[in-house]
Amino acid sequence: MGVTDRARQTLPPGLEIQKSSIPDAGLGVFNKGETVPVGAHFGPYQGELVDREEAMNSGYSWVIHMGRQCEEYIDAKREMHANWMRYVNCARNDGEQNLMAYQYRGEILYRCCRPINPGQELLVWYEEKYARDLGRTFDYLWNKKCSANGKVHT
């Protein structure tokens, strides 16, 4: 933690950060190794715990459901506190999704739901149960995360 380009340094072997195939999305993560099989897991998503207001203003935040009306927010905006998962872009439709975001034991993980072949970009969507538990807060953060303006990587 605290290293300027920490997010890039945490990239697993076989993955590469380069310009996204999604217009105006900035950088993305691509498979440059063997095919990633269905069921492979990545994570947890790392960042800083922030308050609701800060999370709502970031395109890099996930909300974590902690139980009855209690939520935490993890924000990967600052590379020195994040890992490589901050560069994974949102799928624009079901057809291009190959990762599923879900919450497990208070952390956000990504599970491979379609084989990711060499050269393909990793693109995430979310598990329906996770979103249902979180309601409008999740909807707002997801829309912010997926908007071109909120997803400009530096």
TIZADO-13946 format. One record per residue: x, y, z of N, C-alpha, C in turn. Coordinates in pm, whole numbers, plus 50000, padded with zeros to 5 digits. Atoms other than C-alpha are relative to their C-alpha. Layout:
XYZXYZXYZ;...
//
This chain:
500844988150000500005000050000500885012550000;499324987349997501075035749938500985002449887;499104998250114503205029749627499205006649888;500724992150100502285053849346499254991649898;500675008150103501515027249083499634986150053;500335012749936500395000049327498984992049919;501065007150073497294991549119500594991849885;499375007150112499424982048817500914988750050;499065010049948501944962949030499304987550051;500735011649948499214939649160499394991649889;500585007150114498234927848810500514985549995;499555014050006498284889448795500694996949866;499365004250125500494872148535498954996149897;500945003550107498744868148201498985010849970;500914988850025496734900248232500825012549969;499294987950041497664933848081499035011950000;500804987750003496394969648117500335007449872;499824992450124495864987847787498715007449969;501194992250038493365010347610498804990849983;501225008150005489844996747651499424999449860;500725001450127487844983847357498695007950003;501224992149985484925004447493500345014749976;499704985950029484905039747346499915008850124;499954990349890485845066947598500104993950140;499925006349868486365041747880501405000750059;498654999249946490085048447919500714986649989;499255012549999492145018348019499104988450040;500725012249964490954982548057501014988950026;499165011649972492294948248154499724989449894;500115010050106492984922347884500744987350037;499345012949981493844885447893501074998449893;498885002350092497264879847737500634986350023;499465013349970497794844647873499074989249952;500895011250032495884811947871498545004450020;501424997349980492084811647850499674999250149;500444999949860490604821148190498724991750006;501175008949999488134793148277498835005650083;501194996849921484584797348404500244995550143;499835003349860484634797848783501245005950063;498814993449943488004815248820499565012350078;500344988449915487884841849094501155009850003;499024989449982489664875149122499565008350119;500374991249891489814896949426500754996750127;501094990349998489114910949659500385013449936;499864986350049488594945349508500585008250114;499354992549893490894968449704499925015149976;500054985550003490695005249787499895005250142;500144993849869490055029150071498544999350044;501364998849946487035027750299499715015050007;500364985850005485295061050238498575001850047;501384997549961482095077850346499095000049877;500985001250108478915076750140500175011049896;499904988650093479375111449989501194998349906;498815001850084482895104149866499784988649900;500285011450089481785070749723499085004149885;500974995750100478905087249539500635009049893;499334991250096481355110749365501144993149926;498905007450062483705083449244499474989549904;500345010750093483515060448943500684986950034;499235011849961485615034849133499504993850130;500515004649871483385026849430499054988249988;500995010649980481524995849538499435001950140;500634999449869479064994549825499964985750055;500005013149935479264965850075498895000050104;501155001549910476094954850254500484993350129;499535005249871476874949750624498844995550089;501165003749918473334942150745499105011950020;501054990149979470234961750842500455014549992;499744985750023470684996650698501465004050019;498594996849977474454994350741500814996449876;499225002050121476794998450446501405005950017;498674994450010480495004050384500265002749852;499674996450138482015019250072501494998549979;498595001750033485285008949912500255007249867;499724991550115486815033249665501444997949954;498675002850057489745025249433500495011649912;499614988450082490115060349288501515002550008;498574997249983493615064549432500814987249978;499265012050039495995039849266500894994550112;499105004849895498275038249570499284991750106;500785007849904495445022449773499154989349932;500855009050077493865001649496500804988149946;499325010550075494624969749308499545000749854;500234999950145494414961548936498524999549963;501425001550033490664954848956499315013349972;500574986750029490034992548940499935002649850;499954997950145490834990248567499004991549922;500985008450069488164964248486498765008449973;501154991850039485394981648293498704992250009;501345005949997481654975248304499634995149861;500565004950126480094953848035498845009049962;501124991750046477624973247821498744991849978;501155008950020475364943047771500374985950044;499775013849955474964906447867500994992749910;499175007150096476744895047552501495001750021;498574997849983480094910447641500494997850143;499625002449860480054903048015500754986750011;499325012649972482614877148127500384998750148;499805000449855482934885848498498735004250072;501154996849916480294887348771500515005050135;499614994649869480814910149074499014995150104;500875004149891479484897049402500695002650133;499464997549866479914902349774500124986850073;499775012049920481424875049993500795004050123;499344996949872482314879450361500525014350007;499664985949986482364917350339500985005249897;499094995550105484474919450023499354998049863;500495001250138483824923749650500984991349922;499225009150084485054895549426499414999949860;500465001950137484814889649052500164985249966;499975014150041483934854748923499854999349850;500075001850145484524844248563498744991949966;501265006850035481124835048412499984995449853;499795004650138482324829548051501494998549980;498565000950025485694817547926500515013249941;499394987650051487984847547864501224995949919;498965004550090490124840047562501135010249991;498894990650019493554855147490499575011549908;500364988150077493104890847361498705006450043;501294994449957489684895747523500175009150121;500034991149885488984924147765499124993950109;500815004449887487714915248113498935010750024;501114990649984484274931248153499034994650105;500765004449884482234929848472498555004749997;501374996549968478534929848556499814995450144;500185003249859476994922448896498974989050019;500935010349962475144894249066498695006550045;501304993749972471434901849089499685001050149;500294999949857471134892549457500765011350070;499194989349940473964916549548499325013649979;500634987150030472234945849374498655001450071;501324999649937468804936849515500115003750148;499814997249857470114938149874500335014750025;499484986449980471514973249818499115011149947;500974990250047468734990849627500575012049927;499684987850076469065026949510501465004450012;498594996249985472545033049651500844992749896;499265007950098473875004849436499735005149859;500364995350134471975016949129500775012749964;499294987450025473535051549163501494997549974;498575002750015477085038549210500304992549871;499785007850123476745013648923499915009249877;500154990850112475515040748685501215009449991;498824991449997478395063348793501224992349948;498885008450040480885034848746499984997649849;500125003650141479575027548396499915011949906;500074988550088479245062848268501395003549949;498704996850059482045073648035500725010750082;499384989249923482635104848246500614994950129;499515005249872483045085348569501074989549983;499095011250022485295059348408501215003949919;498784995950071488215079348274501194996550087;498825004449923491395062248391501195008849968;498774992250019494645080548441501204990950009;
//
